Amino acid sequence: MNMKLTIAGAGHGVPECHRFCTSLFLQVGENTYIFDAGAPISALLERLDIPHGSVKGVFITHAHADHLNGLPAFCSELMWWPGYDDCAPIFCYPEQKCIDAVNNWIETLLESTIRQSLQSKVYAEGVIFDDGVIRVSALRNNHSNISYSFKVEAEGKTLFFSGDLGYGFGEYLGLLGDDIYDLVVCEGAHHDPGTVNDILAKTPAKRLVINHINPEREPYLRKLESNTSFPCCLAEDGLQIEL
């Protein structure tokens, strides 16, 4: 099966002129998987001509607005837009309060009972999803009280999505461990510009993409693009990577 990653939102905590907040779309064959939903994911699926019915899983790294704000519209639209009836993804959240917030929003908008086929669960560290197409494992990180990175295995390839990390990226290389990743997508906001490039240059990967970009740190991160032993780039919204 073909596999493609689209950076739907490459920005940091607030949307900017050329970057929405963080969201990744992973397409494997006819299936689509969404990692974080800070961007307006429903509208972006339409613009990218990705059928809503192809979405099989939505995975949220932590309960911060810039990783969640696109979900209420996506979920409410699944309830009533024509053609969305065949979309019944599993929503994987790090905390129950995420489920409660989305459900309350839907009830407020629709004044009706939430559709039972909206499947939501709270995950913990370890394997959280395996549909025979992709396998997703959650690794606890130090960004907030409850926050995770994701290891994704599909089509014989291994990917790593950092989510937001603890300031300074002290846990980054430990989370990656001894694997060699086909692609690592690492955030670029919560760090000291004076040391982060040395850490990122040690990434055990065939390719590195920096997203969740804080424009104040962007000039420093740009130096990585020509200073690693593997291809490295800073993400812009709409960047697509064939895997």
Rosetta blueprint (number, residue, H / E / L):
1 M L
2 N L
3 M E
4 K E
5 L E
6 T E
7 I E
8 A E
9 G E
10 A L
11 G E
12 H L
13 G L
14 V L
15 P L
16 E L
17 C L
18 H L
19 R L
20 F L
21 C L
22 T L
23 S E
24 L E
25 F E
26 L E
27 Q E
28 V E
29 G L
30 E L
31 N E
32 T E
33 Y E
34 I E
35 F E
36 D L
37 A L
38 G L
39 A L
40 P L
41 I H
42 S H
43 A H
44 L H
45 L H
46 E H
47 R H
48 L L
49 D L
50 I L
51 P L
52 H H
53 G H
54 S H
55 V E
56 K E
57 G E
58 V E
59 F E
60 I L
61 T L
62 H E
63 A L
64 H L
65 A H
66 D H
67 H H
68 L L
69 N L
70 G L
71 L H
72 P H
73 A H
74 F H
75 C H
76 S H
77 E H
78 L H
79 M H
80 W H
81 W L
82 P L
83 G L
84 Y L
85 D L
86 D L
87 C L
88 A L
89 P L
90 I E
91 F E
92 C E
93 Y E
94 P L
95 E L
96 Q H
97 K H
98 C H
99 I H
100 D H
101 A H
102 V H
103 N H
104 N H
105 W H
106 I H
107 E H
108 T H
109 L H
110 L H
111 E L
112 S L
113 T L
114 I L
115 R L
116 Q L
117 S L
118 L L
119 Q E
120 S E
121 K E
122 V E
123 Y L
124 A L
125 E L
126 G E
127 V E
128 I E
129 F E
130 D E
131 D L
132 G L
133 V L
134 I E
135 R E
136 V E
137 S E
138 A E
139 L E
140 R E
141 N L
142 N L
143 H L
144 S L
145 N L
146 I L
147 S E
148 Y E
149 S E
150 F E
151 K E
152 V E
153 E E
154 A E
155 E L
156 G L
157 K E
158 T E
159 L E
160 F E
161 F E
162 S L
163 G L
164 D L
165 L L
166 G L
167 Y L
168 G L
169 F L
170 G L
171 E L
172 Y H
173 L H
174 G H
175 L H
176 L H
177 G L
178 D L
179 D L
180 I L
181 Y E
182 D L
183 L E
184 V E
185 V E
186 C E
187 E E
188 G E
189 A L
190 H L
191 H L
192 D L
193 P L
194 G L
195 T L
196 V H
197 N H
198 D H
199 I H
200 L H
201 A L
202 K L
203 T L
204 P L
205 A E
206 K L
207 R L
208 L E
209 V E
210 I E
211 N E
212 H E
213 I E
214 N L
215 P L
216 E L
217 R L
218 E H
219 P H
220 Y H
221 L H
222 R H
223 K H
224 L H
225 E H
226 S H
227 N L
228 T L
229 S L
230 F L
231 P L
232 C E
233 C E
234 L E
235 A L
236 E L
237 D L
238 G L
239 L L
240 Q E
241 I E
242 E E
243 L L
